[in-house]
Amino acid sequence: MNDGQPKKQPNLLFIYADQHRADVLGCAGNDIVVTPHLDRLAAEGVRFDQAWTESPICQPARASLLTGRYPNDHGVIGNFAGDCQPEWDTFPRRLQQAGYTTASIGKTHFASWPMAVEAGSPAPTEEWIGSFGFDHVVEEFDRYVHLGDWETPYMRFLRGHDALEPYQGVVGANFRGGDGHWNGATSPLPQELDLTCFLADEAQAWIGRQPGDRPWFMQLSFVQPHVPLMGDPTWAEHYADADIARTARSEPEPHTEEWANHLTFLRRHSRSELLTDEFVLAGARQYYAMVSLIDQRIGDLRAGLEERGQLDNTWIVYSSDHGEMLGDHGLMAKMNFYRSSVRVPLIVRPPAGITGRVETAPVQAFDIAATLLDAGNAPALDGAPSQSLVPLVAGDPDGDGGTTRDHVASMIRMRPDLATWQAITDGHWRATINADTGEAVELFDLDTDHDEATNLVDDAASSNELARLTAALGSTIGTS
């Protein structure tokens, strides 16, 4: 019964990994990876099995989460192709305005720095990042930046432990774009000095400083398991002999000249000629090690909340910006619409928990924005297509907010002068369309072809499915 009193605002903990594919979770049926704490969150909440990123590329995906909008709406289409703008309507600022103390710890990637700026340009300031709606900021980025002339909080931390130079040596030997880009390499640093642990420690310290009479929101954005594929020594040893099966071996075939050009870029970026089973396995073992360290520190965060008596007043959400191919289809990284790249893990645990379940309805990753606002009793983003998942988590899919979707969509544009690719799925079929020409280049029956090995785009018997998805694309992702 509503007694006229304002609703109590719970704490909100959003944990955001970088490049964590959806199937590297114990609760997703993976019996090799060790993720007991994420599995427990799923057992006390809802795991969304068909969560799609708005773009399988870091920066546009993160801009979409920030705003609850598709990339063609906010305008950050590709990596290092423009900055997010502080004047945008963002979900952290909405929470801030609703009375939350807010924090961002880790990677935001709101700016084109460091790739699309003049050499030597300083990193975005914590004040600039804070202007998107954060009271407290500890900004980090991909581990490659730790080789630069600038200074980040983690670089200062390592220097204080006389550990920066050995760390830089391994990162430099596996630098992006070089022959060692996809190598599996164990970090020379002990686990407690790992970047994941540094960020988790910063998060725990900030939570510990919060008074009990005001709600808080934290976005803890881990930089891993993004490349370089470099796990800490403890977890790397655990997986040293792990037999991680390589899946989805069929390699993509070009359908049009523009699609062939995109596939050629993906192969070059992936160094596909290097991807023997042995090479991929070495990288996968380090990737799993990074995921397990994230899980370990999530367990520490949960324990800290429990000790402070805050666990039953905190929503916990876990997700990632996009996935990682790990050799599937002869590719590494992302930038395509195969499930290993476009699907993301998404777990939502409400305060005190519920009987866990798996939701198979398609959802967009940016639905996290509307979900956190709804959970925090804050106003929704104006006109954004992001939809709250709170009714689904609460077991009320027919309640206010309309949380189920018929389709979800994603898009890729590598550079302004290249084609824009859009993909759409209803959870059963997936199609890829050249948004500039309207021509389809991929169609997969996901129910019968889990590994997306047989492209049915030219199959006459499947033409009705292609027509249905193509018609739905415009109303799903829009054309702006």
Salt bridges, closest charged atoms under 4 A:
ASP18 OD2 - ARG62 NH2 3.35
ASP18 OD2 - LYS107 NZ 2.54
ASP18 OD1 - HIS322 NE2 3.88
ASP23 OD1 - ARG21 NE 2.64
ASP23 OD2 - ARG339 NH1 3.84
GLU44 OE2 - ARG40 NE 3.26
GLU44 OE1 - ARG302 NH2 2.84
GLU44 OE1 - ARG349 NE 2.76
ASP49 OD1 - ARG47 NH1 3.03
ASP49 OD1 - ARG343 NH2 3.26
ASP73 OD2 - ARG69 NH1 3.13
ASP89 OD1 - ARG94 NE 2.88
GLU140 OE1 - HIS146 NE2 2.77
ASP142 OD1 - LYS107 NZ 2.59
ASP142 OD2 - ARG176 NH2 3.01
ASP142 OD2 - HIS226 NE2 3.58
GLU151 OE2 - ARG159 NH1 2.71
ASP179 OD1 - ARG271 NH1 3.03
ASP201 OD1 - ARG297 NH2 2.76
GLU273 OE2 - ARG271 NE 3.08
ASP277 OD1 - ARG246 NH1 2.98
ASP277 OD2 - ARG249 NH2 3.10
ASP300 OD2 - ARG297 NE 2.79
ASP321 OD2 - ARG62 NE 3.11
ASP321 OD2 - HIS322 NE2 3.34
ASP328 OD2 - ARG21 NH2 3.07
GLU359 OE1 - ARG357 NH1 3.09
ASP367 OD1 - ARG405 NH2 2.63
ASP382 OD2 - ARG94 NH2 3.21
ASP417 OD1 - ARG415 NE 3.17
ASP426 OD2 - ARG468 NH2 2.94
GLU442 OE1 - ARG430 NH1 2.78
ASP447 OD2 - HIS428 ND1 2.98
ASP451 OD1 - ARG339 NH2 2.58
GLU452 OE2 - ARG430 NE 2.84
ASP458 OD2 - HIS255 ND1 3.41
GLU465 OE1 - ARG468 NH2 2.56
